[in-house]
């Protein structure tokens, strides 16, 4: 039978996830391999009998295999950011704390390196605000931080709800998170890890608002000489969480290869009239720079470029590599990747903050279980600038 142009199928995805070849499935369903190939390519619409055989062979419901395009489900979700126009939005989706969360794929949030595929498209937005906030990285202006309260109807672009239910959302700034996420997805093909870039404080606030399962952070409190825990207590008032170490990294000044300006301390930035780029308020790198300047009694305004803000470790490195700045605070592993010089200032513990209510969820358990895998260790070791001796250890409960 000729394929209906509105008919879609998930046959290949389910078959490959079960490790079956086309011939294996054909044998189980009592059809030819050519039939399987024709159905998967959309060139052939199977009869009711063949459809039932395929579903039985794959151990799933017929509706998990075939659907009509116009019948893709719609769900209600909460937008993490407000928008000011009624146009449809591309969004990614995850189930967090018992509700669907929609992350608008707009502006810089639509990209990592390549454009991010969408899970769905909004049908209607009930409330509108300033769309310009969508293009600003989290943490650029803490006064504009909002709780996502806009309700939207989202038309899914794929009815594989299993993938959406098995999505773990991490907010953070460490490049290591993406390495960890991709390796985990290799071992658990049914698991998806969504990495939302955010500085330390913005990530913690995202966790508090119910927009993420895990927040990554590296903030040092000089009053208690402790990492992260004091900030978690302040933000997650009345909620229980655990802090698990992702590693201890070296933070310091990135400079041009060979350090031609002879910079050794933050005081040298002023003496050498060096220009820097800074990170946004709420980031661990900015906090380290400010604390170090205060310790050495250097006024912030004395450092050229102190108010020139960029929004990631990679942006700092790129600014130095391109000659836009002479220095900037980042981490040793990023300096190595960009072929830059590195002046160590501090060793900072990077922790994963997880609400206790999420710890028992299977996707979160699967993700955390991979922290002990040798491949994760080797990936971090080869980067350099990381101490992983306590990787995966619970360092605090609040």
C-alpha positions as CSV (number, residue, x, y, z in Angstrom):
1,X,0.0,0.0,0.0
2,X,1.3,3.5,-0.9
3,X,2.3,5.5,2.2
4,X,0.0,8.2,3.5
5,X,1.8,11.5,3.4
6,X,0.6,12.2,7.0
7,X,1.7,8.8,8.4
8,X,4.9,8.8,10.5
9,X,6.6,5.9,12.1
10,X,9.2,5.2,14.8
11,X,10.1,1.7,13.6
12,X,13.8,2.2,13.0
13,X,14.4,4.1,16.3
14,X,12.8,1.3,18.4
15,X,14.4,-1.5,16.4
16,X,17.9,-0.1,16.7
17,X,17.4,0.7,20.4
18,X,16.7,-3.0,20.9
19,X,19.8,-3.9,18.9
20,X,17.8,-5.6,16.1
21,X,18.7,-5.6,12.4
22,X,16.0,-5.3,9.7
23,X,16.3,-9.0,9.0
24,X,15.9,-9.8,12.7
25,X,12.7,-7.9,12.9
26,X,11.5,-9.3,9.6
27,X,12.0,-12.9,10.9
28,X,10.1,-12.1,14.2
29,X,7.2,-10.4,12.4
30,X,7.0,-13.0,9.5
31,X,7.6,-10.4,6.7
32,X,10.4,-9.7,4.3
33,X,13.4,-7.5,5.0
34,X,12.3,-5.3,2.1
35,X,9.0,-4.7,3.9
36,X,10.8,-3.5,6.9
37,X,13.0,-1.2,4.8
38,X,10.0,0.2,2.9
39,X,8.1,1.0,6.1
40,X,11.1,2.7,7.8
41,X,11.8,4.8,4.7
42,X,8.1,5.8,4.4
43,X,7.6,4.2,1.0
44,X,5.2,1.6,2.2
45,X,2.2,1.7,4.6
46,X,1.7,-1.7,6.3
47,X,-1.6,-3.4,6.6
48,X,-3.4,-3.8,9.9
49,X,-2.1,-7.3,10.3
50,X,1.5,-6.4,9.6
51,X,1.2,-3.4,11.9
52,X,0.1,-5.7,14.8
53,X,2.9,-8.2,14.1
54,X,5.5,-5.4,14.2
55,X,4.1,-4.1,17.5
56,X,4.1,-7.6,19.0
57,X,7.7,-8.3,17.7
58,X,9.0,-5.1,19.3
59,X,7.0,-5.4,22.5
60,X,5.2,-2.0,22.2
61,X,1.9,-0.5,21.4
62,X,0.9,0.3,17.8
63,X,0.6,4.0,18.7
64,X,4.3,3.9,19.7
65,X,5.2,2.8,16.2
66,X,2.8,4.8,13.9
67,X,1.0,8.1,14.1
68,X,-0.5,10.8,11.9
69,X,1.4,14.1,11.7
70,X,-1.7,16.1,12.7
71,X,-2.2,13.8,15.7
72,X,1.1,14.7,17.4
73,X,0.2,15.3,21.1
74,X,0.1,18.7,22.7
75,X,1.1,19.3,26.3
76,X,1.0,22.2,28.7
77,X,4.4,23.5,29.9
78,X,5.9,26.3,31.9
79,X,8.3,28.7,30.0
80,X,11.5,29.4,31.7
81,X,11.7,32.9,30.2
82,X,9.0,35.4,29.2
83,X,8.4,36.4,25.6
84,X,6.7,39.4,24.1
85,X,5.4,38.1,20.8
86,X,2.7,35.6,19.7
87,X,4.9,33.9,17.2
88,X,5.6,30.2,17.6
89,X,8.7,29.3,19.5
90,X,11.0,26.3,19.1
91,X,11.5,24.8,22.6
92,X,13.3,21.9,24.2
93,X,11.3,20.1,26.9
94,X,11.9,18.2,30.2
95,X,9.9,16.9,33.1
96,X,11.1,18.5,36.3
97,X,9.4,18.3,39.6
98,X,6.2,16.8,38.2
99,X,5.6,19.4,35.5
100,X,6.7,20.1,31.9
101,X,9.3,22.8,31.5
102,X,9.8,24.5,28.1
103,X,13.2,26.1,27.4
104,X,12.9,28.6,24.5
105,X,15.5,28.0,21.7
106,X,16.0,31.6,20.7
107,X,19.0,33.8,20.4
108,X,22.2,32.3,21.9
109,X,20.2,29.7,23.7
110,X,19.4,28.1,20.3
111,X,23.0,27.0,19.8
112,X,25.9,25.2,21.4
113,X,28.1,25.0,18.3
114,X,25.4,23.6,15.9
115,X,21.8,24.6,16.2
116,X,19.9,22.6,18.9
117,X,17.0,20.4,17.6
118,X,13.7,21.3,19.0
119,X,11.3,18.9,20.9
120,X,8.3,21.0,20.1
121,X,6.7,24.2,19.0
122,X,4.5,26.5,21.1
123,X,0.9,26.8,20.1
124,X,0.0,29.8,22.3
125,X,1.6,31.9,25.0
126,X,-0.8,33.3,27.7
127,X,1.4,36.1,29.0
128,X,4.0,38.2,27.3
129,X,7.0,40.3,28.5
130,X,10.2,41.6,27.1
131,X,11.6,39.3,24.4
132,X,15.0,40.9,24.6
133,X,15.6,39.0,27.8
134,X,15.7,35.8,25.8
135,X,18.9,36.7,24.0
136,X,20.8,37.6,27.2
137,X,22.8,34.9,28.9
138,X,21.6,34.0,32.4
139,X,23.2,36.1,35.0
140,X,23.9,39.2,32.8
141,X,21.6,41.3,34.9
142,X,20.3,39.7,38.1
143,X,17.6,42.4,38.4
144,X,16.0,40.8,35.4
145,X,15.9,37.3,36.7
146,X,12.3,36.0,36.6
147,X,10.4,33.0,37.7
148,X,9.1,31.2,34.6
149,X,5.3,31.4,35.0
150,X,4.1,31.7,31.4
151,X,2.0,28.7,30.5
152,X,2.1,27.5,26.9
153,X,0.7,24.8,24.8
154,X,3.4,22.9,23.0
155,X,2.9,20.7,20.0
156,X,5.5,17.9,20.1
157,X,7.5,17.3,17.0
158,X,7.9,13.7,17.9
159,X,5.6,11.6,20.1
160,X,8.4,9.7,21.8
161,X,7.5,10.9,25.3
162,X,9.8,8.3,26.7
163,X,12.8,10.4,25.7
164,X,11.3,13.5,27.3
165,X,10.6,11.7,30.5
166,X,14.2,10.4,30.5
167,X,15.7,13.8,30.2
168,X,18.0,15.1,33.0
169,X,18.5,18.9,33.0
170,X,21.8,20.3,34.3
171,X,22.4,24.0,34.6
172,X,26.1,25.1,34.9
173,X,29.2,26.5,33.3
174,X,31.8,23.8,33.4
175,X,32.9,22.4,30.0
176,X,33.3,19.1,31.7
177,X,29.5,18.7,32.0
178,X,29.1,18.3,28.2
179,X,31.9,15.7,28.2
180,X,30.2,13.8,31.0
181,X,26.7,14.1,29.4
182,X,27.8,12.8,26.0
183,X,29.7,9.8,27.5
184,X,26.7,9.0,29.7
185,X,24.3,8.9,26.7
186,X,26.6,6.4,25.0
187,X,26.1,4.0,27.9
188,X,22.5,4.7,28.5
189,X,21.0,5.3,25.0
190,X,17.5,5.9,26.4
191,X,18.8,8.7,28.6
192,X,19.1,12.3,27.4
193,X,21.1,15.0,29.3
194,X,20.2,18.6,28.6
195,X,23.0,21.0,29.5
196,X,21.7,24.6,30.0
197,X,24.6,27.1,30.2
198,X,24.4,29.2,33.4
199,X,26.9,30.8,35.8
200,X,27.1,29.4,39.3
201,X,24.5,31.6,40.9
202,X,22.1,31.5,37.9
203,X,22.3,27.7,37.9
204,X,21.5,27.5,41.6
205,X,18.5,29.9,41.1
206,X,17.4,27.8,38.1
207,X,17.4,24.7,40.4
208,X,15.4,26.6,43.0
209,X,12.8,27.7,40.4
210,X,12.2,24.1,39.3
211,X,13.9,24.5,35.9
212,X,16.7,22.0,36.4
213,X,17.4,18.7,38.2
214,X,21.1,19.6,38.9
215,X,23.0,22.8,39.3
216,X,26.7,23.1,38.9
217,X,28.6,25.7,40.8
218,X,32.1,26.9,42.0
219,X,31.6,29.8,44.5
220,X,34.0,30.3,47.4
221,X,32.9,32.0,50.6
222,X,35.9,33.7,52.3
223,X,34.0,34.2,55.5
224,X,33.5,30.4,56.1
225,X,36.4,29.2,53.8
226,X,33.9,26.8,52.3
227,X,32.8,26.2,48.8
228,X,29.2,26.4,47.5
229,X,27.4,25.1,50.6
230,X,26.8,28.6,52.2
231,X,25.3,29.8,48.9
232,X,23.1,26.7,48.6
233,X,21.8,27.2,52.1
234,X,20.9,30.9,51.4
235,X,19.1,30.2,48.1
236,X,17.4,26.8,48.8
237,X,15.8,27.9,52.1
238,X,13.7,25.1,53.5
239,X,14.7,22.6,50.8
240,X,17.0,19.6,51.2
241,X,19.9,19.0,48.7
242,X,23.1,17.2,48.4
243,X,26.4,18.4,47.0
244,X,28.4,16.0,44.9
245,X,31.9,16.9,43.7
246,X,32.6,17.0,40.0
247,X,36.3,17.9,40.6
248,X,38.6,20.5,41.8
249,X,39.9,22.8,39.1
250,X,42.7,25.4,38.8
251,X,41.4,28.9,38.3
252,X,43.6,31.8,37.3
253,X,44.6,34.4,34.7
254,X,44.6,33.5,31.1
255,X,47.4,35.4,29.2
256,X,49.0,35.2,25.8
257,X,51.3,32.3,25.2
258,X,54.7,33.1,26.7
259,X,53.2,35.7,29.0
260,X,54.8,38.6,27.1
261,X,53.6,41.2,29.7
262,X,55.2,39.3,32.6
263,X,51.9,39.1,34.6
264,X,52.1,37.1,37.8
265,X,49.5,38.7,40.1
266,X,46.4,40.8,39.7
267,X,48.5,43.8,40.8
268,X,50.6,43.3,37.7
269,X,47.5,43.9,35.6
270,X,47.5,47.5,36.8
271,X,51.3,48.0,36.7
272,X,51.5,46.6,33.1
273,X,48.4,48.6,32.1
274,X,46.9,45.3,30.8
275,X,43.3,45.2,29.6
276,X,41.1,42.4,30.8
277,X,37.7,40.9,30.1
278,X,35.5,40.1,33.1
279,X,32.7,37.6,33.7
280,X,29.1,38.5,34.7
281,X,27.8,39.0,38.2
282,X,27.0,35.6,39.8
283,X,29.9,33.7,38.1
284,X,32.7,32.0,40.1
285,X,35.3,33.6,37.9
286,X,34.2,37.2,38.6
287,X,33.9,36.4,42.3
288,X,37.5,35.1,42.4
289,X,38.8,38.2,40.6
290,X,37.0,40.6,43.0
291,X,38.1,38.7,46.1
292,X,41.7,38.6,44.8
293,X,41.7,42.3,44.0
294,X,40.4,43.1,47.4
295,X,43.1,40.9,49.1
296,X,45.8,42.8,47.2
297,X,44.0,46.2,47.8
298,X,43.6,46.9,44.2
299,X,40.5,49.1,43.3
300,X,38.2,47.5,40.7
301,X,38.2,50.7,38.6
302,X,42.0,50.6,38.4
303,X,41.9,47.5,36.2
304,X,41.3,48.3,32.5
305,X,38.4,46.4,31.1
306,X,36.9,45.4,34.5
307,X,33.4,46.3,33.1
308,X,34.0,44.5,29.8
309,X,31.8,41.5,30.4
310,X,31.7,38.2,28.6
311,X,29.6,35.2,29.4
312,X,31.7,31.9,29.4
313,X,35.1,30.4,30.0
314,X,35.4,30.0,26.2
315,X,34.6,33.7,25.6
316,X,37.4,34.7,28.0
317,X,39.9,32.5,26.2
318,X,38.8,33.7,22.8
319,X,39.1,37.3,23.8
320,X,42.7,36.8,24.9
321,X,43.6,34.6,21.9
322,X,42.3,37.2,19.5
323,X,44.0,40.1,21.2
324,X,40.8,41.8,22.4
325,X,42.2,41.5,25.9
326,X,45.5,40.8,27.6
327,X,44.1,38.7,30.4
328,X,41.0,37.2,31.9
329,X,40.0,34.8,34.7
330,X,39.2,31.2,33.6
331,X,40.4,27.7,34.2
332,X,43.6,25.9,33.3
333,X,42.0,23.3,31.0
334,X,40.5,26.1,28.8
335,X,43.9,27.8,28.6
336,X,45.4,24.6,27.4
337,X,42.8,24.1,24.7
338,X,43.3,27.6,23.4
339,X,47.2,27.4,23.6
340,X,47.3,30.3,26.2
341,X,49.5,31.0,29.2
342,X,48.0,30.4,32.6
343,X,48.8,32.1,36.0
344,X,47.2,30.0,38.8
345,X,45.3,32.0,41.5
346,X,43.1,29.5,43.2
347,X,41.9,25.9,43.4
348,X,38.1,25.7,43.3
349,X,35.8,22.8,44.0
350,X,33.1,22.4,41.4
351,X,30.0,20.7,42.9
352,X,26.8,19.3,41.6
353,X,23.8,20.5,43.7
354,X,20.8,18.1,43.5
355,X,17.5,18.4,45.4
356,X,16.9,15.3,47.5
357,X,13.5,14.8,45.9
358,X,15.2,14.1,42.5
359,X,17.8,11.6,43.8
360,X,15.5,8.6,43.5
361,X,14.5,9.4,39.9
362,X,15.9,6.7,37.6
363,X,17.4,9.1,34.9
364,X,19.2,11.1,37.7
365,X,20.5,7.8,39.2
366,X,21.8,6.6,35.8
367,X,23.6,9.9,35.2
368,X,25.2,10.0,38.6
369,X,26.2,6.3,38.5
370,X,28.6,7.1,35.5
371,X,30.8,9.4,37.6
372,X,32.7,6.3,38.7
373,X,33.3,5.0,35.1
374,X,37.0,4.9,34.0
375,X,36.2,6.7,30.7
376,X,34.9,9.7,32.6
377,X,38.1,9.8,34.7
378,X,40.3,9.5,31.6
379,X,38.4,12.3,29.8
380,X,39.0,14.7,32.8
381,X,42.6,13.6,33.3
382,X,43.5,14.3,29.7
383,X,42.1,17.8,29.9
384,X,44.5,18.8,32.7
385,X,44.0,21.3,35.5
386,X,41.5,19.0,37.2
387,X,41.9,17.0,40.5
388,X,39.4,14.2,40.3
389,X,40.5,12.3,43.4
390,X,37.1,13.0,45.1
391,X,35.0,12.8,41.9
392,X,31.5,11.6,42.8
393,X,31.8,12.1,46.5
394,X,29.0,13.6,48.5
395,X,30.7,16.6,50.2
396,X,27.7,18.2,52.0
397,X,24.0,17.7,52.8
398,X,21.9,20.8,53.4
